[in-house]
């Protein structure tokens, strides 16, 4: 296949075969294992409803089972053969991310390591809405989110905790916690082993850095977080997996699992947004555009666009909220003026509302909600993260 036309004809011949199916997504990865336990899998380029020509080449090479979500081991010899099928594109490799990944793996792959085994795999999914079946699929889906292929909640992560192994993440690679003592001894007299954390999830920055972001502390963002272009995560900020930001955002507080913050919003220092793993239960919480969560504030309900929660105010779903209009008259949910006491609602009744201001009455401690007439403006210079 010396020309691009030859390549296209070859791909067409594969796709025209009986029972051939295009995958929803696929990726070439490097998998580290110990005693048949998956430590991690690195997928540099997740392809989501794209690069079907490359998918066809891998499918033909590996004789995959169509319609089944599954990983396939590929030898370095097979990968070399795949690379040669792209010979017409070798002069422009920087324009083709998958070919570049293939070349990088060929150049750098080694199965020799004193602790873990390294294997090459290709993962295919034909129905990403199924529960997570194994660790390889878990790593694939987490990296699909972090690479902005899909938003949080864009795929099914049910079962992922049970499939990922608890790992001691070190400067020498992932280690099973039971093996940590022997690995510390191995390196103690030369270059000491440094453990960053023990968890099922590694840090995002060790696998992928999205374009146009700043992350002041890599330990504060888990793999599987989605960071939109223009996001800045300050040292005290935290973003869990299956959560994140859609665009310009300042994160100085906690964005818990499942939470999505829309563009031009500010999560202030010490602020907390409840997630499905931290008290939000089944209520998927989102924060709209141009919202502000003041320092040490928090919410257990979703906010629409243009909302502000004042510093120190925590709006739990069951909190009693006193409603007032712009004239400071007590109102009900329908906006009708009522007597004091008849304007008290549960915070959940305001879930997803736009242009709401939550403040605390300094005399009574009541949480008051009234129309928000101030628009959040982020400092543009802080979010040009080239």
C-alpha positions in Angstrom: 0.0 0.0 0.0 2.3 2.7 -1.3 -0.4 5.4 -1.9 -3.3 6.8 0.1 -5.7 5.4 -2.6 -4.3 2.0 -1.9 -4.9 2.4 1.8 -8.5 3.6 1.3 -9.2 0.6 -1.0 -7.8 -1.8 1.6 -9.9 -0.3 4.3 -13.0 -0.5 2.1 -12.3 -4.1 1.5 -12.3 -4.8 5.2 -15.4 -2.8 6.0 -17.3 -4.5 3.2 -16.8 -7.9 4.8 -19.9 -9.7 6.2 -20.6 -8.9 9.8 -18.1 -6.0 10.0 -19.1 -3.3 12.4 -17.6 0.1 13.1 -16.8 0.5 16.8 -18.1 3.3 18.9 -14.6 3.9 20.2 -11.2 2.2 20.3 -7.6 2.9 21.3 -4.1 1.4 21.3 -2.7 1.2 24.8 0.2 0.0 27.0 -0.8 -2.2 29.9 1.2 -2.8 33.1 0.3 -6.0 35.1 1.6 -7.9 38.1 0.6 -11.5 38.7 -2.3 -11.1 36.2 -3.6 -8.0 38.1 -3.9 -4.9 35.9 -2.0 -2.0 37.5 -2.9 0.6 34.8 -3.3 1.1 31.1 -2.1 4.1 29.2 -4.2 5.1 26.1 -2.6 8.2 24.6 -5.2 8.6 21.9 -8.8 7.5 22.5 -10.8 7.5 19.2 -14.5 8.2 19.8 -16.7 7.8 16.6 -13.7 8.7 14.5 -10.5 7.2 12.8 -12.5 4.3 11.4 -9.7 3.5 8.9 -7.3 2.8 11.7 -10.0 0.8 13.5 -10.4 -1.4 10.4 -6.7 -2.1 10.2 -6.6 -3.2 13.9 -9.8 -5.2 13.6 -8.3 -7.1 10.6 -5.0 -7.6 12.3 -6.4 -8.9 15.5 -9.5 -10.8 14.1 -11.7 -9.1 16.6 -15.1 -10.2 17.8 -17.5 -7.6 16.5 -20.2 -6.3 18.8 -18.3 -7.2 21.9 -16.6 -4.8 24.2 -13.1 -6.3 24.6 -9.3 -5.7 24.7 -7.0 -7.6 22.4 -3.3 -8.1 23.1 -1.1 -7.1 20.1 2.6 -8.1 19.7 5.3 -5.6 18.8 5.6 -7.6 15.5 2.0 -7.1 14.7 2.2 -3.4 15.6 5.1 -3.0 13.2 3.0 -4.7 10.5 0.2 -2.2 11.2 2.6 0.7 11.0 3.8 -0.4 7.6 0.2 -0.3 6.3 0.3 3.4 6.9 3.4 3.9 4.8 1.7 6.4 2.6 1.3 8.7 5.6 4.7 8.3 7.2 5.9 11.7 5.7 3.1 13.5 7.5 2.9 11.6 10.7 2.4 14.7 12.9 -1.0 15.1 11.2 -2.2 11.7 12.2 -2.3 11.1 16.0 -2.9 7.4 15.8 0.1 6.7 13.5 2.2 8.9 15.8 1.1 6.8 18.8 1.9 3.6 17.0 5.4 4.9 16.1 6.0 6.1 19.7 5.1 2.7 21.1 7.3 0.9 18.6 10.2 3.1 19.5 9.8 3.0 23.2 8.1 -0.3 24.1 10.0 -2.7 26.4 8.6 -5.7 28.2 11.6 -5.7 30.6 11.0 -4.3 34.0 12.1 -5.6 37.4 8.6 -5.4 38.9 5.7 -5.4 36.4 5.0 -6.9 32.9 4.2 -4.6 30.0 1.9 -5.6 27.1 0.4 -3.8 24.2 -3.4 -3.9 23.9 -6.1 -2.5 21.6 -9.5 -1.9 23.3 -12.7 -1.8 21.2 -16.2 -0.8 22.5 -19.4 -1.3 20.6 -21.7 -0.3 23.4 -20.1 2.0 26.0 -23.3 2.2 28.0 -22.7 -1.2 29.5 -21.3 -1.5 33.0 -17.5 -1.6 33.3 -16.4 -5.2 32.9 -12.7 -5.0 33.8 -9.8 -2.7 34.6 -8.8 -2.2 31.0 -12.3 -0.9 30.2 -12.2 1.3 33.3 -9.0 3.0 32.2 -10.3 3.4 28.7 -13.4 5.2 29.8 -11.6 7.4 32.3 -9.2 8.5 29.6 -12.0 9.1 27.2 -13.5 11.6 29.6 -10.1 13.3 30.4 -9.3 13.5 26.7 -12.6 15.4 26.1 -14.1 12.7 23.9 -17.2 12.8 26.1 -18.5 14.8 29.0 -18.9 13.4 32.5 -21.9 11.1 32.5 -21.4 10.5 28.8 -20.6 6.9 29.4 -21.5 4.2 32.0 -19.0 3.9 34.8 -21.0 1.6 37.0 -18.8 -1.1 38.6 -15.5 0.7 38.0 -14.5 0.7 41.7 -14.8 -3.0 41.9 -12.7 -3.5 38.7 -9.7 -1.2 39.4 -7.0 -2.4 41.8 -5.8 -0.4 44.7 -2.3 0.8 43.8 0.6 2.4 45.5 1.6 5.1 42.9 5.4 5.6 42.9 8.1 7.3 41.0 9.1 3.9 39.7 5.6 3.0 38.5 2.5 1.4 40.0 3.0 -1.2 42.8 0.6 -3.4 44.6 0.4 -2.3 48.2 1.3 -5.8 49.5 4.6 -5.6 47.5 5.5 -2.1 48.6 7.9 -3.2 51.4 10.1 -5.3 49.0 10.1 -2.6 46.4 11.2 0.0 48.9 14.1 -2.4 49.8 15.0 -2.8 46.2 15.6 0.9 45.7 16.5 2.1 49.2 20.3 2.2 48.6 20.2 3.7 45.2 17.3 5.9 44.2 14.7 5.7 47.0 11.1 4.8 46.0 8.7 7.7 46.5 5.0 7.0 47.0 2.7 9.8 46.0 -0.6 8.1 47.1 -2.4 4.8 47.5 -5.6 4.8 45.6 -7.5 3.1 42.7 -7.2 6.3 40.7 -4.0 7.9 39.5 -3.4 11.6 38.9 -4.7 13.0 35.6 -1.4 14.8 34.8 0.5 11.5 34.7 -1.5 10.4 31.7 -2.8 13.4 29.9 -2.8 17.2 30.1 -5.7 18.8 28.3 -5.0 21.8 26.1 -5.5 25.3 27.6 -5.6 24.4 31.3 -3.5 25.1 34.4 -3.3 22.7 37.3 -1.4 24.1 40.2 -1.2 20.8 42.1 -1.3 17.6 40.1 -2.5 15.6 43.1 -5.8 17.5 43.1 -7.2 16.2 39.8 -8.0 12.5 39.3 -7.8 10.7 36.0 -11.3 10.7 34.6 -11.8 14.4 35.3 -12.9 16.6 32.4 -11.2 20.0 32.2 -12.6 22.4 29.6 -10.4 24.9 27.7 -9.5 27.8 30.0 -9.9 26.0 33.3 -7.5 26.9 36.1 -7.3 24.6 39.2 -5.6 26.4 42.1 -3.5 24.5 44.7 -6.5 23.9 47.0 -8.9 23.1 44.2 -10.0 19.5 43.6 -11.8 17.7 40.7 -12.9 14.1 41.0 -13.3 11.6 38.2 -16.5 11.8 36.1 -16.7 15.5 37.0 -15.2 18.7 35.7 -15.7 22.0 33.8 -17.0 22.8 30.4 -14.8 25.9 29.7 -13.3 28.9 31.5 -13.6 28.2 35.2 -11.7 29.0 38.4 -11.6 26.1 40.7 -10.3 26.8 44.2 -12.8 24.5 46.0 -14.0 21.0 45.6 -15.8 19.6 42.5 -17.0 16.2 43.7 -17.7 13.1 41.6 -20.4 13.6 39.0 -20.5 17.4 39.2 -20.2 19.5 36.1 -19.4 23.2 36.2 -20.3 25.3 33.2 -18.1 28.0 31.6 -17.2 31.3 33.3 -18.0 30.1 36.8 -15.9 30.4 39.9 -15.7 27.8 42.7 -14.2 29.8 45.5 -11.6 28.7 48.1 -12.9 26.0 50.4 -16.2 25.8 48.6 -17.7 22.4 48.1 -20.2 20.9 45.6 -21.8 17.7 46.7 -21.4 14.8 44.3 -23.0 11.4 43.9 -20.2 10.1 46.1 -20.2 12.8 48.8 -23.8 13.3 49.9 -25.5 14.3 46.7 -27.0 10.8 46.4 -28.8 10.2 43.0 -29.3 13.9 42.4 -26.7 14.8 39.7 -25.5 18.3 40.6 -24.5 20.8 38.0 -23.4 24.4 38.1 -24.5 26.8 35.3 -22.7 29.6 33.5 -21.4 32.6 35.3 -22.0 31.3 38.8 -20.0 32.1 41.9 -19.6 29.9 45.0 -18.0 32.2 47.6 -15.3 31.1 49.9 -16.3 28.2 52.2 -19.7 28.0 50.7 -21.4 24.9 49.3 -24.3 23.4 47.6 -26.3 20.1 47.5 -28.5 21.4 44.7 -27.9 22.3 41.1 -27.5 26.0 40.1 -28.7 27.4 36.8 -27.0 30.3 35.1 -26.0 33.5 36.9 -26.3 32.2 40.5 -24.3 33.2 43.6 -23.9 31.6 46.9 -22.4 34.0 49.4 -19.2 33.1 51.4 -19.9 30.7 54.2 -23.4 29.8 53.1 -24.1 26.0 52.6 -27.2 25.2 50.7 -28.1 21.6 51.4 -31.0 20.0 49.6 -33.2 20.0 52.7 -32.3 23.4 54.0 -35.1 25.9 54.7 -34.9 28.9 52.4 -36.7 32.2 52.8 -37.7 33.7 49.4 -37.8 37.4 48.7 -38.2 39.4 45.5 -36.0 42.4 44.4 -38.0 44.7 46.7 -37.3 42.4 49.7 -41.0 41.3 49.8 -41.6 37.7 50.9 -42.8 35.6 48.0 -43.7 32.0 47.3 -42.3 29.7 44.5 -44.7 31.3 42.0 -43.3 34.8 42.7 -46.5 35.9 44.5 -46.1 38.2 47.5 -47.1 36.3 50.7 -46.9 36.8 54.4 -43.7 36.1 56.3 -43.4 32.4 57.1 -45.3 31.5 53.9 -42.2 32.2 51.9 -40.2 29.3 53.3 -39.3 26.4 50.9 -36.9 23.6 50.8 -33.7 24.3 48.8 -34.4 21.4 46.5 -37.5 23.3 45.3 -35.0 25.8 43.8 -32.9 23.1 42.1 -31.5 24.3 38.8 -33.0 27.8 39.1 -31.4 30.8 37.3 -30.2 34.1 38.7 -30.5 33.2 42.3 -28.6 34.8 45.2 -28.2 32.8 48.4 -27.1 34.8 51.5 -27.3 34.4 55.2 -29.2 36.8 57.5 -26.6 37.9 59.9 -29.1 38.4 62.7 -31.2 35.2 62.5 -28.9 32.9 60.5 -31.7 32.2 58.0 -30.7 31.4 54.4 -32.3 33.9 52.1 -32.8 33.6 48.4 -33.5 36.6 46.2 -32.9 37.6 42.6 -29.2 37.9 41.7 -28.5 41.2 39.8 -24.7 40.8 39.7 -23.0 39.0 36.9 -19.8 37.0 37.5 -16.8 38.2 35.4 -13.7 36.1 35.5 -10.3 37.7 34.9 -9.7 36.8 31.3 -5.9 36.9 31.7 -6.1 34.1 34.2 -7.7 31.7 31.8 -5.6 32.1 28.7 -3.6 29.0 29.4 -1.5 28.5 26.3 
